[in-house]
Amino acid sequence: MKQNKGLYSKDYIEKALEDAPGGIKIVLSGTAPNGIPLIALGYRDSRKTTLFFVMTPKAGKIYRWFW
Protein backbone atom coordinates (compact mmCIF):
# COMPACT_ATOMS: atom_id res chain seq x y z
CA MET A 1 0.00 0.00 0.00
CA LYS A 2 1.39 3.39 -0.95
CA GLN A 3 1.47 6.21 1.60
CA ASN A 4 2.32 9.10 -0.74
CA LYS A 5 -0.07 12.00 -0.13
CA GLY A 6 1.47 14.71 -2.28
CA LEU A 7 -1.74 15.55 -4.15
CA TYR A 8 -4.15 13.81 -1.76
CA SER A 9 -6.14 15.83 0.77
CA LYS A 10 -5.33 13.59 3.77
CA ASP A 11 -4.65 16.51 6.13
CA TYR A 12 -8.00 18.11 5.27
CA ILE A 13 -9.86 14.82 5.80
CA GLU A 14 -8.10 14.15 9.12
CA LYS A 15 -9.03 17.61 10.39
CA ALA A 16 -12.65 17.31 9.19
CA LEU A 17 -13.10 13.94 10.95
CA GLU A 18 -11.02 14.77 14.04
CA ASP A 19 -13.85 14.72 16.60
CA ALA A 20 -16.37 12.68 14.59
CA PRO A 21 -17.82 9.42 15.94
CA GLY A 22 -17.26 6.11 14.17
CA GLY A 23 -19.23 5.51 10.97
CA ILE A 24 -18.88 9.03 9.56
CA LYS A 25 -17.49 9.55 6.05
CA ILE A 26 -16.35 12.44 3.88
CA VAL A 27 -16.22 12.26 0.08
CA LEU A 28 -14.27 14.72 -2.07
CA SER A 29 -14.02 14.80 -5.83
CA GLY A 30 -11.22 16.19 -7.93
CA THR A 31 -9.11 15.70 -11.02
CA ALA A 32 -5.61 14.23 -11.26
CA PRO A 33 -2.94 16.24 -13.11
CA ASN A 34 -3.38 13.93 -16.13
CA GLY A 35 -7.13 14.75 -16.28
CA ILE A 36 -8.55 11.57 -14.73
CA PRO A 37 -11.45 12.26 -12.33
CA LEU A 38 -10.81 10.92 -8.82
CA ILE A 39 -12.75 10.50 -5.59
CA ALA A 40 -10.97 10.92 -2.25
CA LEU A 41 -12.69 9.22 0.63
CA GLY A 42 -12.18 9.39 4.38
CA TYR A 43 -14.05 7.03 6.68
CA ARG A 44 -14.02 7.22 10.46
CA ASP A 45 -14.00 3.54 11.46
CA SER A 46 -13.77 4.16 15.20
CA ARG A 47 -12.81 7.02 17.53
CA LYS A 48 -9.12 6.21 16.88
CA THR A 49 -9.03 4.96 13.28
CA THR A 50 -9.60 6.88 10.07
CA LEU A 51 -9.36 5.05 6.76
CA PHE A 52 -8.36 6.77 3.51
CA PHE A 53 -9.16 5.72 -0.05
CA VAL A 54 -8.73 7.20 -3.50
CA MET A 55 -10.52 5.79 -6.54
CA THR A 56 -11.95 6.58 -9.92
CA PRO A 57 -15.72 7.11 -10.22
CA LYS A 58 -17.81 3.93 -10.27
CA ALA A 59 -14.97 1.79 -8.87
CA GLY A 60 -16.83 -1.42 -8.12
CA LYS A 61 -18.41 -2.29 -4.77
CA ILE A 62 -16.89 0.63 -2.86
CA TYR A 63 -18.73 3.05 -5.15
CA ARG A 64 -22.11 1.49 -4.37
CA TRP A 65 -21.31 1.31 -0.63
CA PHE A 66 -20.62 5.05 -0.25
CA TRP A 67 -23.31 6.45 -2.58
C-alpha positions in Angstrom: 0.0 0.0 0.0 1.4 3.4 -0.9 1.5 6.2 1.6 2.3 9.1 -0.7 -0.1 12.0 -0.1 1.5 14.7 -2.3 -1.7 15.5 -4.2 -4.2 13.8 -1.8 -6.1 15.8 0.8 -5.3 13.6 3.8 -4.7 16.5 6.1 -8.0 18.1 5.3 -9.9 14.8 5.8 -8.1 14.2 9.1 -9.0 17.6 10.4 -12.7 17.3 9.2 -13.1 13.9 10.9 -11.0 14.8 14.0 -13.9 14.7 16.6 -16.4 12.7 14.6 -17.8 9.4 15.9 -17.3 6.1 14.2 -19.2 5.5 11.0 -18.9 9.0 9.6 -17.5 9.6 6.1 -16.3 12.4 3.9 -16.2 12.3 0.1 -14.3 14.7 -2.1 -14.0 14.8 -5.8 -11.2 16.2 -7.9 -9.1 15.7 -11.0 -5.6 14.2 -11.3 -2.9 16.2 -13.1 -3.4 13.9 -16.1 -7.1 14.7 -16.3 -8.6 11.6 -14.7 -11.5 12.3 -12.3 -10.8 10.9 -8.8 -12.8 10.5 -5.6 -11.0 10.9 -2.2 -12.7 9.2 0.6 -12.2 9.4 4.4 -14.1 7.0 6.7 -14.0 7.2 10.5 -14.0 3.5 11.5 -13.8 4.2 15.2 -12.8 7.0 17.5 -9.1 6.2 16.9 -9.0 5.0 13.3 -9.6 6.9 10.1 -9.4 5.0 6.8 -8.4 6.8 3.5 -9.2 5.7 0.0 -8.7 7.2 -3.5 -10.5 5.8 -6.5 -11.9 6.6 -9.9 -15.7 7.1 -10.2 -17.8 3.9 -10.3 -15.0 1.8 -8.9 -16.8 -1.4 -8.1 -18.4 -2.3 -4.8 -16.9 0.6 -2.9 -18.7 3.0 -5.1 -22.1 1.5 -4.4 -21.3 1.3 -0.6 -20.6 5.1 -0.2 -23.3 6.5 -2.6 
